[in-house]
């Protein structure tokens, strides 16, 4: 590892001493790609891997921020520290985050045990900002027991969250056709837990039923009573306790989830839970299921495998970022592109010819197609 420079060493020492201001500075270094940020991340890497990372995704307006706020309140009541990475849409005027998530979590932001960072998506189409995963690493290294990562909420491009989180929660609403849209968007592929929020609305029971049917069909169990997928028979757990205001649909309690997590089963049955996050209804049950899923991940070996894949993807992402820097910021990529503009516009050269020249400028063999 490259030796840290004095300013980097100073920040590292403050970070390791638990200074919240140092965490904020480190996040800014990473988000703005300040020189030396990768050395800082490398120096902190051995502290990463202790937090439970929970991805919260789904369409705009589903109540993702409100759900995180409600979960954070319960978790803080248990004495845990919480980090939140909230990716907001990029402002077309300033290039910064619109900060809608921070506004919706105002009361949590005043709690010293909750650290919220809003990040601009900056054109990322995968639901996460480019550096969101590295910011989650910083929160993990700082010592937060749970790190929530909320995607920008654009619907069909939210799939990167599955690579960044240990558990992915897909949040939908009852009456907007979200169940079908989720299936089309591929959100059903990445969900570990599905939450129908705003379950005090009339269509909640029907939406939950549709989602359960879709899940059964996808698993080839359309006419079966579902045992457990991933170790917990949540269909049985959730029958025992009704969520307030949810039209008779089930929720689950912490004790029941913990009891069921000892079940001997090889697969995790994706549960469909009902919440009214604004009122705090169903939040204890959701937290219990999150804990049950995390326990299953560790027991089954899936957590270790997911984190191994995360490391490989991180290497690829850092290489991609380094290549973009070499080509466009430090290299001749922009100059070559500008010189080729007239030929591109006239049709004398193709985009592939010009791209080959730019890649070739990196060195022998770089421009091979």
HELIX and SHEET records of a PDB file:
HELIX    1   1 UNK A    6  UNK A   16  1                                  11    
HELIX    2   2 UNK A   20  UNK A   31  1                                  12    
HELIX    3   3 UNK A   37  UNK A   44  1                                   8    
HELIX    4   4 UNK A   45  UNK A   47  5                                   3    
HELIX    5   5 UNK A   64  UNK A   77  1                                  14    
HELIX    6   6 UNK A  100  UNK A  104  1                                   5    
HELIX    7   7 UNK A  106  UNK A  109  1                                   4    
HELIX    8   8 UNK A  132  UNK A  142  1                                  11    
HELIX    9   9 UNK A  161  UNK A  164  1                                   4    
HELIX   10  10 UNK A  178  UNK A  185  1                                   8    
HELIX   11  11 UNK A  187  UNK A  190  1                                   4    
HELIX   12  12 UNK A  204  UNK A  218  1                                  15    
HELIX   13  13 UNK A  234  UNK A  237  1                                   4    
HELIX   14  14 UNK A  254  UNK A  260  1                                   7    
HELIX   15  15 UNK A  277  UNK A  279  5                                   3    
HELIX   16  16 UNK A  283  UNK A  300  1                                  18    
HELIX   17  17 UNK A  302  UNK A  324  1                                  23    
HELIX   18  18 UNK A  325  UNK A  330  3                                   6    
HELIX   19  19 UNK A  333  UNK A  339  1                                   7    
HELIX   20  20 UNK A  341  UNK A  346  1                                   6    
HELIX   21  21 UNK A  351  UNK A  360  1                                  10    
SHEET    1   A 7 UNK A 114  UNK A 120  0                                        
SHEET    2   A 7 UNK A  82  UNK A  88  1                                        
SHEET    3   A 7 UNK A 146  UNK A 150  1                                        
SHEET    4   A 7 UNK A  52  UNK A  57  1                                        
SHEET    5   A 7 UNK A 167  UNK A 173  1                                        
SHEET    6   A 7 UNK A 193  UNK A 197  1                                        
SHEET    7   A 7 UNK A 271  UNK A 274  1                                        
SHEET    1   B 2 UNK A 241  UNK A 242  0                                        
SHEET    2   B 2 UNK A 250  UNK A 251 -1                                        
END                                                                             
